[in-house]
Amino acid sequence: MHKKLTITLLITALLASLTAACSGNNTAKTNVVSETGDYNKEGLPIVDEPLTLKVLTVRWGSMGDTFTQNQWLKDLEKNTNVKIEWEVMSSNDWSERKAIMLASGTIPDVIIGNQSFGDSDIVNNLSYFRPLDDYIEQYMPNLKAAMEETPEMKKISTFPDGEIYSLPARLPSRPKSSRQPVINKTWLDKLDLEVPDTVDDLYNVLTAFKEQDPNGNGKQDEIPYIETGNDIISPFGIADLNNNYMVLKDGKAVFYPVSNQYKEALKWVNKLYTEGLIDKELFTQDDTMRTAKFQSPDAPIVGFSYQWTPDAVFGKWSDQYVTIPPIAGPDGNRYTIGNPMGMNLARNELLITTSCKYPEIAARWADQFYTNEASIQNFWGAVGTVIQKNDNRTYTLMDPPAGTSADAWYWEQSLRDFGPKYVSPSFEKNIVLNPKNGDGLKLQLDKLGSEFATTPFPNVMYTAEEFQELPTLTTDIDSYVNTMRAKFVILGEIDKEWDDYVKQLNDMGLEKLTKIRTDAYSRYTNVK
């Protein structure tokens, strides 16, 4: 058995190398569409005789493939004559399947969604993915126009070698703010307290929540604040949207865990923790434990949090909670984690592989997604099913079926966050959202903090060489930062141990890590 297994592995490895080599050779073969004999460079159908493309996408958990019944997608097949053989994977199984796929080189024609292949997957396996610049120029007028109107789409999609291997998306009607402060207004009213405006106000409110039994059950079971993360330190000018410990200060990339603002923020959080104003289990609880506290069956026990919308987490107590403006920091300023341009841009939303025999057809097919009407139907659901098209050229989102949340319905009916799309900023005024739920509610709440949205360190690209160095650096440095953050919050002694903490980070290679980040940022800003 051992001998048979060894032979099998050798054959598999040989086949993988041959497949990869063959796939790599396809990169230079950029005009094979003539083999079909019935290709139309403009207009529809794209081909006169039906042709099939294999398309893979990855969905969250057990979401399934109901989105493939989206009427726009059905009409697209009919109108283009390009039939799609969908392969829909669950994110639960994808990691192992992806490794096998990359090792064997057996990859479908098209990959949709940024959860399928990330930057490092692409950079380290370029022989499997076609450079798309020429295809965009020749076959994708919709995307080309979108990139001209929103140049950031090209910036985020350009890899370090100057080529575009994956296509971007601009989502419609997205907020500028991420999670916002949410507080139990019923508790405030009962204790005759004002909505907190500054960090000092927040401290006083949390203290009252702890000591004055605002839920009225006769127990001191209130948890004034339940979690710690980037949100609670944002009033100190630390707005880390992408969780990579980088922020922009005066246009320069800064590793903030060694900054004075971070040091002062830790002192503030340590004060809250020491006085019992933050959940004692904040470093040990998982999502299930936290959710149980948010939705405590007998009485609400959480006073303050940061959330996308209150209705998403507090269950039957949701009506007691309101979103409030960002808390002013010690410098008097307010900072909202988000993006002043809107949290709406993404890359790696569609790749055309070197396995694809008809890249021009795939490119023309993908370009159909980059119109306004196509994009809203691939973000929410089809016209006539989820969206009502009105005579005055506006588009109204219908209410979800009873017992279904708006967000869950959208994911069921569309590609939602994943996949290529572009909604022009000027078109967004034509979209009518319900301000009481889903995306419409978030846009209403966004008005409280959008003006304070802080430009984040962007989602930059790294070279293959940088990707080789990053894992070692970030594993050690990130782990140490997290460990010391917990220690500083729980035990304090921040001033006493700060210099040793910074020295240890420098010994771990912080200078090299910062250089990699700043070099990537420089490439990003220089994309034309």
Summary of the structure (lengths in Angstrom):
residues: 528
radius of gyration: 25.5
end to end distance: 57.7
largest distance: 79.7
contacts: 1652
relative contact order: 0.15
helix: 47%
strand: 16%
